[in-house]
Amino acid sequence: MEQTDKIISWAITNGCNAHQLCDYCIAKVEHRTKNIHPPEETLKNIVNGINRLNPNNIYINGGEPFAVKGFVSEVVSNLIANNHRLFVTSNFLAKIDDYIQYLEIAGENLISLNLSYHKSLFSDYLVFINKLERLIAKNRNNNKILVSAVLHPSYLDEIRALDIELNKRFQIKIYPQYLKIHDEYGLRKIYKYSEEQTLIIKSFIDRKFNWVPFSTRNAECLAGKKYIFINCNGEVFRCQSYFEKNKLMGIISNPDFKLLEQSEKCEFDYCSCGSAQSSKLIQS
């Protein structure tokens, strides 16, 4: 089957390997507390469904993907065997050998290994950096390692210090991510930073980073047609926002599951997946 220019985002698990959840974790409380690692049969069915759709790029997150039994040896190996390109996000708590194995198996099909820095999971940012140094020393694919950080207003100075040290040691610059919170309706929105916090955030230099996300409501949205979100049970939603509204699109393992044939309008002020934001940027 010919590959298509489609993106799949897969939250492979609700489970996290952290001793305590980050206080700004965007996952809904009822989803976090279930701590689901899908059984082997569910994983196989989801992977088979993904292979049937045959997308170019697959973004895998969680929870924590590396906490899932057989994640690299079974899931990643199967997807790579079908020539998919992978972008995996991890909190960097797994063993270095697990990351080495992932990087080696993914090979040329690796988009990136995104290591997300969370202050509550490391005693300080230098512990994170020292572990990264050990990983880089054992790996030949260093240009495919990305470091991201949620711009929590209480941790901005430390994240900026981490950014400076990463650039100094490894020529890596942090990919900053807005802090997301839930509004009164349970939908995602961007935290409103103060003027002082805004100045710190703007000090992250030389990267593509839109300061003010624009509303995408009623913009053309390719979610459901060119992009889908899959949860750990294999349920498919147009994007994470539809997942939070429990608007099910189908089940990925169902052989009759199909993507939308026509694009639809975005129903949200904040685009959680980029499908509407990208189309609006192109139009402007």
C-alpha positions in Angstrom: 0.0 0.0 0.0 1.3 3.4 -0.9 2.1 5.7 2.0 -0.1 8.8 2.5 0.7 12.3 3.7 -1.1 11.7 7.0 -0.1 12.1 10.6 -1.2 9.9 13.5 -0.8 11.0 17.1 -1.0 8.0 19.5 -1.2 8.3 23.2 0.0 4.8 23.7 -0.6 4.8 27.5 -2.2 6.7 30.3 0.5 5.3 32.6 3.5 7.3 33.8 6.7 6.0 35.3 7.1 9.1 37.5 6.8 8.7 41.3 4.5 11.8 41.3 2.5 13.4 38.5 3.6 16.9 37.4 1.2 19.4 38.9 0.5 20.9 35.4 -0.1 17.5 33.7 -2.8 18.3 31.1 -4.3 14.8 31.1 -7.7 14.7 32.8 -7.6 13.5 36.4 -9.9 10.5 35.6 -7.6 9.4 32.8 -4.4 9.9 34.8 -5.7 7.8 37.8 -6.6 4.8 35.6 -2.9 4.4 34.8 -3.6 2.2 31.8 -0.9 0.2 30.0 -2.7 -1.5 27.2 -2.4 -5.3 26.9 -0.3 -6.9 24.2 -3.3 -7.8 22.1 -4.6 -4.2 22.1 -1.2 -2.9 21.1 -1.1 -5.4 18.2 -4.6 -4.4 17.0 -3.7 -0.7 17.1 -0.4 -1.2 15.3 -2.2 -3.3 12.6 -4.8 -0.5 12.2 -2.1 2.1 11.8 -0.3 0.0 9.3 -3.5 -0.4 7.3 -3.9 3.4 7.1 -0.1 3.6 6.3 0.6 7.2 7.3 4.0 9.0 6.7 4.5 10.1 10.3 3.5 8.8 13.7 3.8 10.8 16.9 3.8 8.6 20.0 3.4 10.0 23.5 1.4 9.1 26.6 1.7 8.9 29.6 5.1 7.5 29.1 5.7 5.3 26.1 8.9 3.7 27.5 6.9 2.5 30.5 4.9 0.2 28.1 6.1 -3.4 28.0 7.5 -4.3 24.6 7.3 -0.7 23.4 10.6 -0.7 21.5 11.1 -4.4 20.8 7.5 -4.9 19.6 5.7 -1.7 18.8 8.5 0.4 17.4 10.0 -2.6 15.5 6.7 -3.3 13.8 6.1 0.3 12.8 9.6 0.7 11.5 9.3 -2.6 9.5 6.4 -1.0 7.7 8.5 2.1 6.9 6.7 4.6 9.1 8.6 7.6 10.4 8.5 8.1 14.2 8.5 11.0 16.6 8.5 9.8 20.3 8.2 12.0 23.3 9.5 10.8 26.7 10.0 12.3 30.1 13.6 10.8 30.1 13.1 8.6 33.2 13.7 5.3 31.4 17.2 3.7 31.2 19.6 5.0 28.8 19.9 1.6 27.1 16.2 1.8 26.3 16.7 5.1 24.4 19.8 3.7 22.6 17.7 0.7 21.5 14.9 3.0 20.2 17.4 5.2 18.3 19.1 2.2 16.7 15.9 0.4 15.6 14.3 3.6 14.3 17.5 4.4 12.3 16.7 6.5 9.2 13.0 6.5 10.0 13.6 8.5 13.1 12.0 12.0 13.1 13.1 12.7 16.6 13.4 11.6 20.1 11.8 14.4 22.1 13.0 14.4 25.7 10.6 16.6 27.7 12.1 18.3 30.8 9.9 18.4 33.9 11.4 20.0 37.0 9.4 17.8 39.4 11.0 14.7 37.9 14.7 15.8 38.3 16.3 17.3 41.4 17.7 20.1 39.2 18.3 20.7 35.5 22.0 19.7 35.7 20.9 16.1 36.6 18.9 16.1 33.3 21.8 17.5 31.4 24.3 15.0 32.8 22.0 12.1 31.9 21.7 13.5 28.4 25.4 13.8 28.1 25.7 10.0 28.9 23.1 9.3 26.2 24.8 11.4 23.6 28.2 9.8 24.3 26.7 6.4 23.4 24.6 7.5 20.4 25.5 8.4 16.8 22.1 10.0 16.0 22.5 13.1 18.2 21.1 15.5 15.7 17.7 13.8 16.1 17.5 14.4 19.8 15.2 17.2 20.8 14.6 18.7 24.3 11.3 20.4 25.1 10.0 22.0 28.2 6.6 23.3 29.3 6.9 26.9 30.2 5.4 26.8 33.7 5.4 30.3 35.1 7.1 29.1 38.4 10.1 27.5 36.5 10.9 29.9 33.8 14.3 30.9 35.2 15.4 27.3 35.5 14.2 26.4 32.0 16.1 29.4 30.6 19.3 28.2 32.5 18.7 24.7 31.0 18.3 26.2 27.6 21.7 28.1 27.9 23.5 25.0 29.2 22.1 22.7 26.5 23.2 25.1 23.8 26.6 25.5 25.3 27.3 21.7 25.7 25.4 20.1 22.8 24.2 23.0 20.5 20.7 21.9 21.4 18.1 24.6 22.0 15.0 23.9 24.0 11.7 23.7 22.1 9.4 25.8 24.4 5.8 24.7 24.9 3.1 26.8 26.3 1.5 25.8 29.6 -1.9 24.4 28.8 -4.8 24.4 31.3 -8.4 23.5 31.1 -11.1 26.1 30.9 -14.5 26.0 32.7 -15.8 23.6 30.0 -12.9 21.2 30.4 -11.3 22.2 27.1 -7.6 23.1 26.6 -6.5 26.7 26.5 -3.2 28.6 26.9 -2.2 29.9 30.3 -2.1 33.7 30.4 1.4 34.8 31.3 2.2 38.1 33.0 4.3 40.8 31.3 7.3 39.9 33.3 6.9 36.2 32.4 6.5 37.2 28.7 9.8 38.9 28.7 11.6 35.8 30.0 9.8 33.6 27.4 10.9 36.0 24.6 14.5 35.5 25.6 14.4 32.0 24.1 16.4 33.0 21.0 16.5 32.0 17.4 13.6 29.6 17.1 10.2 29.5 15.5 7.8 30.3 18.3 4.6 32.2 17.9 4.0 34.2 21.0 0.2 34.7 20.8 -1.7 31.7 19.5 -4.6 33.0 17.3 -8.1 31.6 17.4 -8.8 28.9 14.9 -12.5 28.6 15.4 -14.2 28.1 12.0 -10.9 27.8 10.2 -10.5 24.9 7.8 -9.3 21.9 9.8 -7.7 18.8 8.4 -8.1 16.8 11.6 -9.9 13.6 10.8 -8.8 13.8 7.2 -5.0 14.3 7.4 -4.5 13.9 11.1 -6.1 11.7 13.8 -5.6 11.1 17.5 -5.6 7.6 18.9 -5.9 6.9 22.7 -4.5 3.9 24.5 -7.6 1.8 23.9 -7.4 2.3 20.1 -10.3 4.8 20.0 -9.9 7.4 17.3 -10.8 11.1 17.5 -10.2 14.0 15.1 -7.8 15.6 17.7 -7.2 15.8 21.4 -9.9 18.4 21.8 -12.5 16.1 20.4 -11.1 13.4 22.7 -11.8 15.6 25.6 -15.3 16.2 24.4 -15.7 12.4 24.0 -16.6 12.8 20.3 -15.5 9.4 19.0 -14.6 9.0 15.3 -14.2 5.2 15.3 -11.9 2.3 16.4 -8.6 2.0 14.7 -8.6 -1.8 14.7 -12.0 -1.9 12.9 -11.3 -2.8 9.2 -14.1 -0.6 8.1 -12.6 2.5 9.8 -12.1 5.4 7.3 -10.8 8.9 7.5 -12.9 11.9 6.6 -13.0 12.6 2.8 -13.6 16.3 3.3 -12.0 18.8 5.7 -14.3 20.4 8.3 -14.3 23.6 10.3 -12.5 23.9 13.6 -14.9 24.1 16.6 -12.3 25.4 19.1 -10.5 28.7 19.9 -7.3 26.8 20.6 -5.9 24.3 18.0 -4.5 21.4 20.0 -3.0 19.5 17.0 -1.9 22.2 14.5 -4.3 21.0 11.7 -6.4 24.2 11.8 -3.6 26.5 12.8 -1.4 25.4 9.9 -4.3 25.9 7.4 -4.9 29.4 8.8 -1.3 30.3 8.5 -1.2 29.2 4.9 -4.3 31.2 4.1 -2.9 34.3 5.7 
